[in-house]
Structure formats: C-alpha cells, structure tokens
Amino acid sequence: HIYQQDLFTRQIKQPFKQIFRELYLKIDDELNSAQSHRYDGYQIQPQKTQAVLKTRNWIASYYEGLQKVYYQENIIATIYAAVDWFTPADIEAPILEYVSFYDRKTFKDILIKDIPDIIFSEVMRDVDLAISIAHVGGVDPETSHSTIQMRKAILEFTLPLFKLNNVSLNDNFAIIKGNLADYSIHLGSGIVHQMAGAEIAISVVPSQHRGRLFLPFVDEDPKTTEIITKVLLFAKDNDIKDPFILNQIKVVK
C-alpha cells in the first residue's frame, strides 16, 4: 500500500500490473509441508475454473488435476480436488483440497519453504482468482478475502485518476453517493444495490463487444474490471443513458 502511494505521489510511470502485484506470503504451518491447505473446502465450477486458469498457463491433467509447470525452476504446482476436470460435474460441485508442489524431474515433493517466493505467490494468486470467479452459485464470493483486498487497493488508486470523491470503501463494499441516489457495490460479487432499495440488474457486455474505453491496464481479472466499471458508471449516474438501468433507479435526490 505504501509503495503504491509513493509511486502515485511521485508520478513514477510503471506498468499497472507491476504496481498492483499482490504478494502472497507463506504461513508458518505450511513451511515444512509440500501442501498448502489455505483454500480447503471452497466449492468451484470445474469448467469455469479451467477457463480462468487456462489463461494463466494451467493445464488439466487427467490423473493429477490442474497443473502449472515452471520449466526453468523444474517445479510443478498442482491444484487438487476430488473431481474429473473433463466432465461438467453437474451432480455436486467439487471441493478444493490442497495445492501441492513437486519436482518436475524426480516427481518428489518440494517443501513450501523451498519454493521461490515469487512462484509461490503467483500460484496462490491464481487459486485465489479462480475461487473468486468460479465459486459455486449461492456461495458468497466474499470467501476469497485476498481478492477483495486487492480490488480495494486498485479502486483506491484508480478513483483519483478519474477525479472521483463521491466513492468510499467500507468493508467489502464500494459506497457511492450519486446524483440520483446512493448505491453499494459488493467487491466480491459485483452486485449493485440502491441504498435502502432493491438490486439493480446490469447485463455485462462480453469482451468482444467492448467499446474503445476499457481498463486492461488495471487487472486481467474480468470480474475486477466489471466491478471497477460499475463503480465508475454509478459514480456519474447523471450521465447514464441506458433506459433499462434508469428505470430501476428510484430517484431520491
């Protein structure tokens, strides 16, 4: 947080992905194990999980689950869940069990304390991202705490770029004092509510139908982009032209 603020204050030009890179630290209980259990118990959708992690160089192995190979360091990271990644798993969504690391050549376990910090952080971020996007419907996406904290940090430094001072971050929500009404946006699910009112339904436009203005520099997570876009939209609600959205807003100001 301090480094991010310093970069903005001194106006040092760096790629946004580098500024907002999040570091996932090793937990003491993990150090002498080859497995991390910090994401145990989260239910995920197999097909969506595969789609999300495929863009980050993960592959689905029939016997070993989802794997990411670091060839230069000879490390294989594996996300294990009791699921066949090649079927829809319609009956019961699989539950994550652990993330493990082993040597690419000998296939022996590698203790987490011996995994390079950057590799460990990248793997944990990928798992966190998958949970945030591919959680099972009906389960609060808030389970992925680190992702929500990351989105908070991104918003803190994105809002000043757009000169917006009517947005505050409270717990897991962005609170917006609009010109027509006040709104809350959940930083996990992206659901929008009018304060003391109903949910405001918004259809997300697929990426291939984007206009010229979008924010690929902030984060490659599509859910993060969606949430930031919604915050910017409702922060200037007097500029909204879509009648479908306007009909849902009960003007109170």
Phi, psi and chi 1 to 4 in degrees:
 res  aa     phi    psi   chi1   chi2   chi3   chi4
   1 HIS       -  -43.3 -177.7   90.1      -      -
   2 ILE   -67.3  -41.3  -64.1  173.3      -      -
   3 TYR   -62.9  -41.6  -77.3  120.9      -      -
   4 GLN   -61.1  -45.3  -67.3  168.3   -5.0      -
   5 GLN   -63.2  -40.7 -178.8   64.2   58.8      -
   6 ASP   -64.1  -40.6 -179.4   60.5      -      -
   7 LEU   -63.3  -38.4  -72.3  168.0      -      -
   8 PHE   -72.9  -41.1  -87.7   83.3      -      -
   9 THR   -62.5  -44.1  -58.7      -      -      -
  10 ARG   -87.3    0.4  -65.8 -167.8  -71.8  143.3
  11 GLN    53.6   43.6  -62.4 -176.3   -5.8      -
  12 ILE   -79.3  125.0  -63.5  177.0      -      -
  13 LYS   -84.9  114.5  -67.4  179.4  173.3   60.2
  14 GLN  -137.4  155.5  -64.7  -97.7   -7.9      -
  15 PRO   -59.8  136.7  -21.5   32.7      -      -
  16 PHE   -61.1  -34.3  -90.7   65.0      -      -
  17 LYS   -61.4  -31.7  -70.5 -179.7 -177.7  178.6
  18 GLN   -76.4  -40.1 -177.4  173.1  -18.7      -
  19 ILE   -62.1  -42.9  -69.6  177.3      -      -
  20 PHE   -97.5   16.9  -68.8  114.7      -      -
  21 ARG   -67.5  128.7 -168.0  179.9 -168.2   92.9
  22 GLU   -99.2  140.6 -171.1  173.4   18.4      -
  23 LEU  -103.4  123.0 -179.6   63.3      -      -
  24 TYR   -99.2  114.5  -73.3   68.6      -      -
  25 LEU   -86.3  154.4  -58.8  176.9      -      -
  26 LYS   -78.8  140.0  -60.9  171.9 -177.4  176.1
  27 ILE   -92.2  144.8  -58.6  171.8      -      -
  28 ASP   -53.4  -39.8  -71.2  -17.9      -      -
  29 ASP   -66.7  -16.4  -66.7  -18.3      -      -
  30 GLU   -90.8  -23.4  -61.8  173.5  -30.5      -
  31 LEU   -55.7  -42.0  -64.1  179.3      -      -
  32 ASN   -98.0   23.4  -66.8  -48.4      -      -
  33 SER  -125.7  158.1  171.3      -      -      -
  34 ALA   -95.0    1.9      -      -      -      -
  35 GLN  -125.9  139.2  -60.0  176.5   -7.2      -
  36 SER  -107.3  128.7  171.6      -      -      -
  37 HIS  -109.7   18.9  -67.3  -89.6      -      -
  38 ARG   -68.8  -17.8   67.0  175.0   68.1 -174.1
  39 TYR  -111.0   17.2  -65.8  107.6      -      -
  40 ASP   -59.1  139.9  -71.6   11.2      -      -
  41 GLY    92.9   -7.4      -      -      -      -
  42 TYR   -81.1  129.0  -68.7  140.8      -      -
  43 GLN   -86.5  136.2  -77.3 -171.9  -62.8      -
  44 ILE  -133.3  161.4   54.3  172.8      -      -
  45 GLN   -94.3  117.5  -57.4  172.8   54.1      -
  46 PRO   -56.4  -48.0  -23.8   33.6      -      -
  47 GLN   -64.6  -42.7  -60.0  -61.5  -44.1      -
  48 LYS   -70.2  -36.4 -172.5  174.6  -70.9 -172.4
  49 THR   -61.9  -44.8  -59.4      -      -      -
  50 GLN   -59.4  -43.5  -89.1 -169.8  -85.4      -
  51 ALA   -63.8  -41.2      -      -      -      -
  52 VAL   -66.5  -47.6  170.3      -      -      -
  53 LEU   -79.2  -19.5  -66.1 -179.1      -      -
  54 LYS   -60.6  -36.5 -177.0  178.4 -180.0 -179.6
  55 THR   -70.0  -12.6   63.0      -      -      -
  56 ARG  -112.5   25.3  -58.4 -174.5   64.3   81.1
  57 ASN    71.4   26.8  -59.9  -40.6      -      -
  58 TRP   -91.6  147.0  -72.2   79.1      -      -
  59 ILE  -126.2  153.2   58.4  174.6      -      -
  60 ALA   -96.3  121.5      -      -      -      -
  61 SER  -101.7  135.7  166.4      -      -      -
  62 TYR   -60.6  -36.0 -170.5   84.6      -      -
  63 TYR   -99.8  -30.1  -64.0  102.8      -      -
  64 GLU  -106.0   -6.0  -59.6  -63.9  -24.2      -
  65 GLY    88.7 -152.0      -      -      -      -
  66 LEU   -83.3  132.5  -73.5  169.8      -      -
  67 GLN  -132.4  146.9  -65.9 -174.7  -29.1      -
  68 LYS  -128.9  126.6 -173.7  171.8 -173.8  176.9
  69 VAL  -107.1  129.2 -178.3      -      -      -
  70 TYR  -106.4   96.7  -67.8   87.5      -      -
  71 TYR   -68.3  -39.6  -70.0   95.8      -      -
  72 GLN   -65.6  -38.1 -174.5  172.1   -8.8      -
  73 GLU   -93.1   -4.6  -63.3   83.0    0.6      -
  74 ASN    57.6   45.9  -71.1  -42.2      -      -
  75 ILE  -122.5  136.1  -65.5  173.6      -      -
  76 ILE  -117.1  126.5  -61.8  178.3      -      -
  77 ALA  -103.2  137.9      -      -      -      -
  78 THR  -130.8  133.7  -59.7      -      -      -
  79 ILE  -100.3  117.1  -59.3  173.9      -      -
  80 TYR  -106.0  132.8 -175.8   80.8      -      -
  81 ALA  -149.1  150.4      -      -      -      -
  82 ALA   -76.4   79.9      -      -      -      -
  83 VAL  -156.8  148.6   59.2      -      -      -
  84 ASP   -91.6  109.8 -178.1   -8.7      -      -
  85 TRP   -67.5   -6.5  -66.1  101.7      -      -
  86 PHE  -103.2    9.8  -59.2   92.9      -      -
  87 THR  -125.6  159.0   64.2      -      -      -
  88 PRO   -68.8  -19.8  -18.0   31.3      -      -
  89 ALA    54.6   55.4      -      -      -      -
  90 ASP   -73.2  -28.3  -67.8  -30.9      -      -
  91 ILE   -72.1  -53.4  -60.6  175.9      -      -
  92 GLU  -144.7  127.3  178.4   67.3   22.0      -
  93 ALA   -65.1  138.6      -      -      -      -
  94 PRO   -69.4  159.2   26.7  -35.8      -      -
  95 ILE  -116.5  129.1  -61.8  175.4      -      -
  96 LEU   -63.5  141.3  -70.4 -177.8      -      -
  97 GLU  -112.7  -48.8  -62.1 -169.0   20.4      -
  98 TYR  -167.2  166.6   56.1   81.5      -      -
  99 VAL  -114.6  128.6  178.9      -      -      -
 100 SER  -126.7  162.3   63.2      -      -      -
 101 PHE  -131.7  138.8  -60.2   86.3      -      -
 102 TYR  -151.4  164.8   54.5   92.6      -      -
 103 ASP   -72.6  134.9 -171.9  -81.4      -      -
 104 ARG   -68.2  -29.0 -176.4  174.6   70.0   92.1
 105 LYS   -93.3  -40.7  -66.3 -177.1  176.8  179.6
 106 THR  -100.6  -15.2   64.5      -      -      -
 107 PHE    61.2   21.9  -63.9  100.7      -      -
 108 LYS   -87.6  150.0  -68.0 -177.5  177.9 -179.8
 109 ASP   -61.3  145.0  -68.8  -19.2      -      -
 110 ILE  -115.7  126.7  -56.6  177.4      -      -
 111 LEU   -64.7  144.8  -61.6 -177.9      -      -
 112 ILE   -61.0  -33.5  -71.8  177.5      -      -
 113 LYS   -63.6  -19.4   66.9  179.8 -179.2 -179.2
 114 ASP   -96.9   -2.1  -62.5  -35.0      -      -
 115 ILE   -81.0  131.1  -60.2  -66.4      -      -
 116 PRO   -53.9  138.9  -26.3   34.8      -      -
 117 ASP   -56.7  -40.8  -68.9  -17.7      -      -
 118 ILE   -66.4  -42.7  -67.9  178.8      -      -
 119 ILE   -63.1  -45.8  -69.2  179.6      -      -
 120 PHE   -59.6  -44.4  178.9   81.5      -      -
 121 SER   -63.6  -41.6 -178.0      -      -      -
 122 GLU   -63.8  -42.6  -74.5 -176.4   -8.1      -
 123 VAL   -63.9  -46.0  170.2      -      -      -
 124 MET   -63.8  -37.1  -67.8  -62.0  108.2      -
 125 ARG   -66.1  -38.9 -176.0 -175.5 -174.2  -80.0
 126 ASP   -61.9  -44.3  -70.8   -9.4      -      -
 127 VAL   -64.6  -42.2 -179.2      -      -      -
 128 ASP   -61.1  -41.4 -168.6   86.2      -      -
 129 LEU   -64.2  -42.7  177.4   63.0      -      -
 130 ALA   -62.1  -41.8      -      -      -      -
 131 ILE   -64.6  -40.3  -68.0  173.6      -      -
 132 SER   -63.3  -39.2  176.4      -      -      -
 133 ILE   -92.1  -38.1  -64.5  176.1      -      -
 134 ALA  -105.6   22.2      -      -      -      -
 135 HIS   -62.8  155.1   68.3  -81.2      -      -
 136 VAL   -73.1  137.2  173.8      -      -      -
 137 GLY   -53.7  137.9      -      -      -      -
 138 GLY    94.2  -11.4      -      -      -      -
 139 VAL  -100.2  131.2  177.8      -      -      -
 140 ASP   -63.0  120.0 -171.9   -4.5      -      -
 141 PRO   -63.8   -8.3  -10.7   20.0      -      -
 142 GLU   -61.3  -14.1 -179.2 -175.8  -21.3      -
 143 THR   -54.6  -32.3   50.8      -      -      -
 144 SER   -86.3   81.6 -172.1      -      -      -
 145 HIS   -63.9  -41.5 -179.4   71.5      -      -
 146 SER   -63.7  -37.1  -63.9      -      -      -
 147 THR   -63.5  -40.6  -64.6      -      -      -
 148 ILE   -64.9  -41.3  -69.6 -179.9      -      -
 149 GLN   -63.2  -37.9  -65.0  -56.0  -46.9      -
 150 MET   -63.6  -42.9  178.2 -171.4   66.5      -
 151 ARG   -65.9  -34.7  -70.4  171.2 -177.9  162.5
 152 LYS   -60.3  -47.3  -87.7 -172.7  177.9 -179.7
 153 ALA   -62.1  -41.6      -      -      -      -
 154 ILE   -63.0  -43.8  -69.2  175.6      -      -
 155 LEU   -64.7  -38.7  -82.6  170.0      -      -
 156 GLU   -57.1  -34.0  -75.7  177.4   -3.5      -
 157 PHE  -103.5   -9.9  -65.8  101.8      -      -
 158 THR   -85.3  -39.6  -59.2      -      -      -
 159 LEU   -57.4  -43.9  -65.8  173.0      -      -
 160 PRO   -62.5  -28.3  -25.3   35.4      -      -
 161 LEU   -63.7  -30.2  -63.7  177.3      -      -
 162 PHE   -99.1    7.7  -69.7   89.1      -      -
 163 LYS    55.7   45.6  -62.6  179.7  171.6   58.5
 164 LEU  -104.8  125.2  -63.6  174.8      -      -
 165 ASN  -121.6   15.5   55.5   11.8      -      -
 166 ASN  -109.6   19.9   60.4  -25.2      -      -
 167 VAL  -122.9  131.1 -179.5      -      -      -
 168 SER  -126.6  153.7   60.4      -      -      -
 169 LEU  -109.4  119.3  -58.2  174.9      -      -
 170 ASN  -129.4  113.0 -175.6    9.8      -      -
 171 ASP    55.2 -116.6  -67.4  -30.7      -      -
 172 ASN  -103.8   22.5  -63.1  -35.2      -      -
 173 PHE  -130.2  150.5  -64.9   88.0      -      -
 174 ALA   -99.6  120.9      -      -      -      -
 175 ILE  -101.0  124.3  -53.1  -59.7      -      -
 176 ILE  -119.1  127.5  -57.4  169.3      -      -
 177 LYS   -99.2   93.3  -65.6 -173.2  177.3  -64.2
 178 GLY   -83.3  178.8      -      -      -      -
 179 ASN   -80.7  -30.1  -66.8  -74.9      -      -
 180 LEU   -93.2  -37.2  -54.9  178.3      -      -
 181 ALA  -164.0  179.9      -      -      -      -
 182 ASP  -107.0  149.3  -63.9  -19.7      -      -
 183 TYR  -137.6  159.9  -43.0   91.7      -      -
 184 SER  -129.5  139.8   68.6      -      -      -
 185 ILE  -126.9  123.0  -59.7  177.6      -      -
 186 HIS   -74.7  128.4 -167.6  -79.0      -      -
 187 LEU   -75.9   -7.7  -61.9 -179.9      -      -
 188 GLY   -95.7  -53.2      -      -      -      -
 189 SER   -92.9  -23.5   64.1      -      -      -
 190 GLY    81.7    7.4      -      -      -      -
 191 ILE   -70.9  135.6  -66.8  176.1      -      -
 192 VAL  -106.9  131.4 -177.9      -      -      -
 193 HIS  -124.8  141.4  -82.1   91.5      -      -
 194 GLN   -77.2  134.5 -178.8  170.6  -21.0      -
 195 MET   -59.1  131.1  -62.2  -65.6  -77.2      -
 196 ALA    60.0   29.1      -      -      -      -
 197 GLY  -144.2 -160.0      -      -      -      -
 198 ALA   -92.5  170.4      -      -      -      -
 199 GLU   -69.1  143.5  176.8 -176.3  -18.4      -
 200 ILE  -104.7  113.0  -60.8  176.7      -      -
 201 ALA   -79.5  131.5      -      -      -      -
 202 ILE  -134.0  129.9  -59.7  177.0      -      -
 203 SER   -87.2  124.7  -62.1      -      -      -
 204 VAL   -78.8  130.0  179.9      -      -      -
 205 VAL   -80.7  128.1  177.5      -      -      -
 206 PRO   -57.7  154.7  -22.7   33.0      -      -
 207 SER   -59.9  -32.6   59.2      -      -      -
 208 GLN   -71.2  -11.5   61.9  -94.5   31.4      -
 209 HIS  -108.1   14.3  -62.1  -61.3      -      -
 210 ARG   -63.8  152.8  -76.7 -179.3 -178.7  146.4
 211 GLY   -82.6 -160.6      -      -      -      -
 212 ARG   -80.9  -21.2  -66.9 -173.7  178.0 -178.0
 213 LEU  -101.3  111.2  179.0   63.0      -      -
 214 PHE  -150.0  174.0   57.3  101.8      -      -
 215 LEU  -119.8   66.1  -53.1  173.1      -      -
 216 PRO   -71.2  -15.6   29.0  -35.3      -      -
 217 PHE   -82.0  -14.7   53.4   83.8      -      -
 218 VAL   -81.0  -54.5  173.0      -      -      -
 219 ASP  -165.0  146.2 -167.8   84.6      -      -
 220 GLU   -84.1   -4.9   56.2 -163.8   23.4      -
 221 ASP   -71.8  117.4  170.2   17.1      -      -
 222 PRO   -62.9  -31.1   20.1  -31.5      -      -
 223 LYS   -67.5  -38.7  177.9   58.5   72.0  172.4
 224 THR   -62.5  -44.4  -61.9      -      -      -
 225 THR   -60.7  -41.7  -57.4      -      -      -
 226 GLU   -60.6  -45.8  173.4 -167.6  -27.3      -
 227 ILE   -66.1  -43.7  -69.5  171.1      -      -
 228 ILE   -62.6  -40.2  -66.9  176.3      -      -
 229 THR   -62.5  -41.5  -58.2      -      -      -
 230 LYS   -64.9  -40.0  -72.9  178.3  177.2  177.9
 231 VAL   -61.7  -46.2  169.9      -      -      -
 232 LEU   -63.9  -36.0  -61.7  178.6      -      -
 233 LEU   -65.1  -49.7  175.2   67.7      -      -
 234 PHE   -80.9  -18.6  -76.6   93.3      -      -
 235 ALA   -67.3  -23.5      -      -      -      -
 236 LYS  -123.0   55.2  -64.4 -176.0  177.2 -178.3
 237 ASP   -64.9  -18.8   58.1   -3.3      -      -
 238 ASN   -72.9   -9.6   55.6  -29.4      -      -
 239 ASP   -96.9   -1.8  -68.0  -23.5      -      -
 240 ILE   -69.4  129.8  -64.5  176.5      -      -
 241 LYS  -110.5  -17.3  -54.4  -61.4 -177.9 -176.8
 242 ASP   -66.9  115.7 -168.9  -38.2      -      -
 243 PRO   -63.8  -29.3   21.9  -32.7      -      -
 244 PHE   -63.4  -39.4  177.9   73.5      -      -
 245 ILE   -76.4  -42.9  -62.0  176.7      -      -
 246 LEU   -61.6  -35.1  -69.3  173.6      -      -
 247 ASN   -67.1  -20.1  -71.5  -21.1      -      -
 248 GLN   -89.0  -15.4  -62.2 -179.7   74.7      -
 249 ILE   -89.8  123.7  -61.2  175.3      -      -
 250 LYS   -91.6  105.3  -65.2 -177.9  179.4  178.6
 251 VAL   -65.7  126.3  179.2      -      -      -
 252 VAL  -123.4    3.3  -65.8      -      -      -
 253 LYS  -120.2      -  -64.9 -176.1  178.2 -178.3
